[in-house]
Amino acid sequence: MDTLEAAASRCDSVSTGAAVHRCAARLWSSVGGPLLGTEIVTRTLAPCTMAAVRDTLPSAADEGVLWGRLWSGLATAGATPVAMPLALTVYHDDFLLSRNADLEVLLEVARPFEDTEAVHCRQVPATLVACSRQDDGEPELHTVFDALGRWIARNGYRFAGPMFSVHRPEPGIVPQAGRGIVEVCAPVSLLQL
């Protein structure tokens, strides 16, 4: 098991998400292990083309505003979702803030398109992630983020980007904040010591 000092020293050497690493190391040390029922694995997400909308919102609970903008802007952008789209909510803040949350929502589309004022095209590369599958109910995101941070610090990885949740919406259904989440993920890379 990692000691707090060893985990913190590894985390301090990493600039991306260092605050999350330090917090995760403290939490890991204080609880002595992973949360019960939280299985975390690594996998690689396939590259894809996504439509994206990003903004700072009064609250993370206002995520639906971004989904509304994205869905209403797809036709103007000439973007068509794939049959079973991957839908992501990216949390660009170090922590899921209750106020002034910097969020981005992305929806997988069939082909690249020209950016519009409202919707941007993102070519998302193959990405190694640590992920926690959410099978029952709606996840408490703070709890899952903490578990991911502890797992990443303990298993020799570092954050390689902001955490995000994965939705698998039914066709034409707009994802809602905290609902329909099937995975919570963090892009990672191996820590070079």
C-alpha positions, 0 to 999 in steps of 0.5 A: 500500500502506498504511504501518504508521503510516497503518493504525494511525492509522485503526485507533486512531480506531475503538473496536470491534476496535481491538486487532485493527486494530493487530495487523492493521496490524502484520502487513500491514506485516510481510508486505507483502501478503495471504496467497497463496490468501486471496481476500477480498470484501464482501457483505451477509448477508440478515436472518434469525431465529436460535436462539443459545447463548453461553458462555465455554468452557475452549477454543475447541475446546469449541465442540461443547458449545454446538452440543449445547446449541443442538440439544437446546434447539430443541424446548423453545424451539419453534424449527425450523431452516430446510431448509438453515440458516445456522449461525454461530460468533461469536468475541466475543473480540478474538482466538481465545483458546486459553483462556476463549473467549467463543463464540456459536453461532447456527442459522437458524430458520423463525420467531421464538420466545420465549427459553428459559433455554438458547436465545435468539431473535436477529433478525439484521439485514442485515449487510455483511461482509468474508469469506474463502471456505474451499474446501479443507480446514479453515481455520487461523482465526488465519491467516484472521483476520489476513488479514481484519484486514489487508484491512479496514485496507487497504481503508478499512473498520472492524470493525462487530462480532466475527468469525464463521465460517459453517457449512453443516451437513447436516440434523441434523448438529451443526457441530464446532469448525473443521470444515465452515466455508465462510466466515470473516467480519467485519462491516464499515462504511466508515471515515469519515476 
